[in-house]
Structures are given as C-alpha cells and as structure tokens.
Amino acid sequence: MDSKKILGLLPLYLALFMQSPLFSAPLHSSRWGFLIDLPEGYRYTGGDGESRFAFQSLSGAHFDLRVYPANEYPSIKALAEDIPRRLKNQGTVELFEYRTKQAALITLRFQNSGDISEGWGLCIELDPSEIGRGKPLLLALAYGQAGREDLRAFHLSALDSIAPTIRDRRAPGPVIDQKYPRGRLTSVPIAGLEARALVYEHDAKAAQALVDREFGVLSHYASSPLWKEAWTRFYRTIYRDSFDRLTHVAFALERHWNIPSIPNRDLAGKALSWVQSFAYERDLMGSDFVNLVSAAIEGRGDCDSRSLLWAIILSQANIPTAIMVSHHYSHAMGLADVPGTGAHFTFAGTSWLVAETTSRVAVGLISADMSEKAHWIGIAFE
C-alpha cells in the first residue's frame, strides 16, 4: 500500500516556512514547533496544505511527515505499531527515549505502488499544543527503492535532522542519539591546558559517526549545482550535533581563562590561540574532518574542525559566530561579531571579524593571498 495514502488518513495543521536566508533552508513548523533540515535537492511533491506533506529528492529518496494531534494515539508505542501494520511493513520497531521524549525508530520494508521500498521511520513526541491536552505525535518516513545503498545515508540524515522542540535545535538528532547512547559524564583533560571538563563517554564516537555519515551525503554533490548548499548543510549539521556535546568544555574554558561571558575580543583571542596550538591533521581518504569532541580533548584537526570548534566555544558564551569556507583556497576560517579592527567578512547583514585558526596570528589577521572575498562562502548557524 502507498505510504502517502496511509499517512493521509489523519489531519495535520502544519505551516512550513523558510528559516534561513542562506544557501540551504531548514523548514520550521510555527504550529507545532519542530524543525527539519533535509539534505539538498528535496522538493515538495504533494499534500493539501493541511494534512499531507511529502518530499522527494532528485535521486529518488522520499520523505513523508505527519503530525497526529494530541490524544489521536494514546502513546508512541501505539502509533509505531499501528503505522507499520497499515503499511504491511516487514521491519521492526525499537522504542527509545530522546531527551525526555518517547520515540520509536521503525525499519521499513513495504510495497509501494507495486515496488518494494526500504528505509526508516521515526515517531516522536512534540510539545503539548495546549495545556492538559496531551502531546502531539510526529511521524516521519524516509524511504526509497529497495536495494539503493546510495540512499541509506540520505534517509538517516533526513530523519536525524528533525528537532522536535526548540530545546532540541542545539543537540544531537534523534537517530544518532538512539544508535549511540551518550553514556555517563566523565572528566577528561582539555588539550594543551591545565584544565578538565565533563564529556559524555560515547560522545566522541557518536560525533565522528555523524561526521562520516554526513560526509557520505555531501560527497554526492561534488559535481552538483547544489554543492554550495550541501556544503553549508554539512557544517550546520555538525554544529547542531556538537553544540550540546561541548557545553561543559566551553564552560571549563571560560573558567580557566577567567574571562566574563560577554561579547568581547578577549575570549575570541584566547580561544583562537588555543585552537591554533592543535596538531594539524587531515584524512584525505575519509571525511577529512576531526569530530569536535576529539578535537577539543586531543588537540588535533584541520582548519574547518578548528574553525567550527572555535565558533561553538564563543557561541556558548553568547557571542554571535559563523564560519567561512572556500573551495578555491581549500580553507576555512572562523567569524565572530566582536568589536575591533582587522579583516572583516560581511554576509547575513553582519560584518564579521575573521579568525585564522591554523597560523599563529591574532584575531582579524589573514594571509593576503586568501583575502579575495568572492572566493569565500559564509555559513551562519543561528
């Protein structure tokens, strides 16, 4: 049976609008409060504007999403067990908890318009729409033609992009969180400093798994006209996954440097000097990106790992940050909205001060042979 017929049985009141002015655009539901950030190239393919929303990628991946109003199903378990039965699904259901919300991950294999489709489904609780009425439930199905191994990363990336509530938009997504439970908080040394921080014991492994998966998605856009948008989403996805993982590290660094959490140049300079001390490391056979947890603990990484880590440390202190990347220069730098003189890069209505993370220079200084602004792409995260 066609999944769209199944999922169209119950009402949905969903208003989606473009959230970002940059290359790629996450979609936000003003009615229900969740956000999704699909891989590039997905287009809206059908629905009635209220109850049916479906997307399909240029490569044939499908993504269907529904919200079931409060009390339509008594629990996530009831929804998760009902939908596969209606689809005549041959997959399994795994119940789990995502950041205090009940959720279920469904393995999909079902008949779809005469063909066999495979993929995954995610059911998850949303915030109550009205006090006392219970929680709405979100169901998303990501699937495609059976046997298409090239679509697997797209399906998982699409589902993992869901942030059920505003509080989840700076936290690991539900799919990576289900596959890699974070474990216990452990005290670890911060690279190059007489300081320690609390990090969840499995966060480095989980963060690297996400990087590798998203690099697999990104690699499909190497010769696509959407390569800039895909590049932007790659870093945005890592920023979201790593932000909460680095909360204790950022706090420990501020305390170690004894700098107030205000938007000034001092913290930017201290953090920049710290990442500049890292061992330069590249992996040209893999994702070529050291996950940010390992970068902070082990003191290693390439320019983009350092730039993104630097941006998150400052953002944790409520300093607006971004990064800039260049295919032409094969380089990345940090950006911060802090006062001071030096090289600036303007985009998204802000004149950002530039930070070179791989050379021992102060904030605002960059090499003259990399100063052509037309060769850079700005990426903001908030």
N, C-alpha and C positions, 0 to 999 in steps of 0.2 A: 504494500500500500504506500502511496505517496506521502512523505512526511509532511508536506505542506497541508494536505487535507486533514491529517491528524491534528496538527498544531493549530489549525484554524477553527477548531471546534469551540474554543473558549475565548472570551473577549480580552482585548488588550487596549489600553489607552496610553499610547506611547508617543511622546513628542521628541524627535531627534533633531539636534541642530549641530552645526559645525562649531567645534570647541577651540580650534587653533587656527591662527591666521597664517601659519607657515605651510611648508610643503604638504604635510600629511595632516589629516584632520580626524581626531577621535570624535566619537559620537556620544552625546550626553542626553539622558532622559530627564527632562525637567519634571515630569510627572512622578517618576519612580526613584530618581536619584542615582542610578547606576551609570557607568561609563564603559564603553567598549572602544578598542583601538585595533581594528582589523589590519592585517597586512595590506600593503598597497595593491591596487587593482581590483578590489572587491567593488561590485556595483549593486545598487538596489535593483531587484528584479521583479518584485511583486508585493502585493499587500493592499489593504483597503484604507490605510492611513490610520486605522484604529486597532485592528485586531490581527493583521497578518503582515509580517515584515520578513523579507528574505533577501539574501545577498549571494552573489556568485562571483568568483574570481575569474580572471582571464584564462587561468589554467584549468578551470573546471571544478574548483573547490566550492562547496555550498556552506552557507551559514544561515541558519534559521533561528530566530529568537522570539520568545513569547513571555509575557508576564501573566500569571494567574492571580487574580485579585484575592485578597485575604479571605480565608475560610472556604475557598473553592476546593482546596485539598486540605485535609487535616494535618498533613506533615510532608516533609521532603520525601520520606520513605514511600508514602502513598503515591506521590507524583512520580517518583523514579520507577516504581513498579508498574504503574499504570501506562505510562507512555511506551515503554518497550513492548508491553503486551499488545497495545493497539498497532504498533508497527510490525508485529510479529518478529521482533528482534531476537537474534540468536546470541547476543552478547551478554555481559554480566553487569551487575550493579554493585558499586563499592560506596558505602556510606562513610562520611568523614565529617570532621568539624573544621571550618575555615574561619579563624578569627572570631570565635564565639557563635558563628552561624552554622546551622546544619546544612550539609551539602551532600551531593552524590555525583559520582563520575560513572558514566554508562559507556560500555564498549558497544559500538553499533555494528551490526551486520544485518541488512534487511533488503527486501525487494523494493525497488523504487522505480516506478514506471517501466517495469519489465526487466530492469537491470539490477545487479547486486551492488549495493552501496556499503561502504565501510567508513568508520570514523569514531567519534566520541560525542557523548552528550554530557552536559553539566546542568544539574539542578542546584539552586542555591537560594537561601532566604535573602530578602531585601528588608529595608527598614519598614516598620509599620506605616501604612498610608494614613491611618487615623488611629488615635489612641483607643485602645480597647478592642480593636477590630482584628487583631492578629497580624501576621506578616504576609505580604505578597510573596509569591514564589516565582523565580526566574528559571526558565528552561531554555537552553541553547543547544542546538545540534550542529556539529561541524562534520561534514562527510563528503565523500566523493566516490568515484568509480572504484570498485574493489580491485586490489592489486596495484593501485597507483602509489608506490612507495614515495614518489616525489611530493605527494600531497600531505603526508603524515605530519611533517613539521608545521605546515600551514594550519591544519586542523587544531593541533595542540596550541599553537601560538594564538590563534583566534580565540579559543576558549580561555586561555590564560590571560588574555587582555582584559577580561571582564573585571571591573572593580564594582562590587555590589553596592557599596555605600561610599560616601565622600571620605570616610576614615580609611578606606582601603586603597586609595589612589597613590599612596606612597609606601606600599607594602607589596611583598611578593604575591603574585597572582594565585588563584585557587588551584590550578593544575600543578604547578611546580611545588606548591606548598603540600599538596596531597602526596606527591611522589617522593618528596624529600622533607619529611617532618624535621623541624628545626632542632629538636632535642633540648638539652639543658644549656643554660648560660654558663660559660666557662671564662675564667680570667686568663687573658693572653697578653704577651708583651706587644707594644706598638713598635713597629720597625724604626730603629735608629734613635729611639728616645728612652729615657728612664721613666717610662710610664706604661701602665697596663690598662686594658679595657675589657669589658664583658662582651663576648660574642657567642652566639648560639653555636653549639658544637658541629652542626652539619651545614652551617650557612655557606662556607666557602665552596663545598662540593655542590650545593644546590645552585649557588650563583654561577659557577662555571658551567653547570649543565644548561642553565638558561642561556648563557652567552653562546655556547656551542650550538644549541638549537636555533637561536635567532640568527646566528651567522649562516646556518644552513638555509634559512628563509632568505636572508639577504643575498646569498650567492646566486639566487635565481634572477636577480635584477641587474646582473653585471652589464648586459647589453640592452637593457630595457629603458625606454624613455622616462620611466618612473624611478630611476636609480637614486636621484636626489631625495625623493620622498621616502624611499625604502631605507636609505642611509639614516635619514632623520629619525624614522621609527625605530631603527636598531638601537640607537643611543637612548631614545626616550624609553624604550622597554627596559634597558639595563638600569637606567636612572630609577624607574619605578621599583624594580626588583631590589635594588641595593640600598635605597634610602633608609628604610627601617632597619636593615641589617647593620647599618653603620651608625645608628643613633648613639650607642654607648661610646663608640670610638670618637665621634665628634665631640661629645661632652668631655671625654677624658683629655682630648687635645686642648680644648678651651681652658680646662682647669690647669693643665700642665703649663700652658703658655701664660696663663693668668691675664687673659685679655677679655674685657667685657664683651658680651654678645650684642654688639651694636655694629651697624654698617660702617666700619671704618677700614682704612687701608692696612692697619697693623696686623689684624688677623689674616687678611689676604696675603700679606707678605710672609708671615710665619708659616702659614700652610703651604705657600708656594715653595719656600726654602726647603720644607720637609719633603715634598714630592720630588723636588729636583735632586734630592740625595739618593733616590732609588736607583737600583741597578737597572740598566736599560736591557729590556728583554723583548724579543719578538719570536713568534712561532709562524713562520711562513707556510708551514704545512697544515696549519689548523686555523682557528678563528683569529689568531694574532691579537687577542685581547685578553689580558690577565684580569680575572674577576676582581672586583674592587675589595672584597674581604681579604683575599690573599695579598693583594697589592698593599693594603694597609698594614697587615701583620708581618709580611715577609719583605716589604720594601722593594718591590720589583714591578716592572711594567713598561709598556710603550707610551708614546705621547698621549694617545686617546684614553688609556686607562688612567694615567696621572691627571689629565685634564678633567675627566669626569669625576674622579675621586675628589680633587680639589674643589670642584663646583658643589658637590654634595656637602662637604665639610662646611663651606661657607653658607650654603642654603640652610643647613641645620641651625646656624646662628642667625637666621632670618635676613641674610644678605642675598639679594637677588643675583642669580648667576645663570650662566649659559655656557655653551662651548662653541667653538668654530672649527670646522674641519675642511680640509682641502684635498681633493683628488689630484689636483695639479701638483701640489707640493708634497703629497703623501705625508701630511702632518695634521696635528690637532693642537689647539690651544684652549686655555680657559678664558672665561669672560666674567666680569663682575661689575655690578653697578655700585662702584665706590668712588669717592672723590679723589682727585689728584691729576697730575699731568702725565703724559705718556701717550702711547699709541691707543687709539680707540677704534672700535668697530661698531657701526650703527646698524641695527635692524630691530624690528618689532617695536619701533618707537622709542628705543633706548640707545644711548651712546655708552657702550660697554668698554671698560678698561681691559686691555689684553694681558694675558699671563702666559708666558713661555715656560713650560713645565720640564723641559729636558736640558736647558742650559742654565748656568748659574748667573742669572740676571734678575734684576728687580722687576716688580710688577710694572707693566706699561712699556717694557722694552722688548722689542722683537728684532730679528735679523732683517736688514734692509732687503735681502734677496727673497723675502717671503711677505713683503708688505703690500703687494698688489691685491686690493680688496675684492676685485672681481673674481679672484680665484678661490674665495672662501665662502662657505655656507654657514650661516648662523643657526644654532639649534637651541631654543629655549624650552624649559620644562614645566613652567607654571602658567 
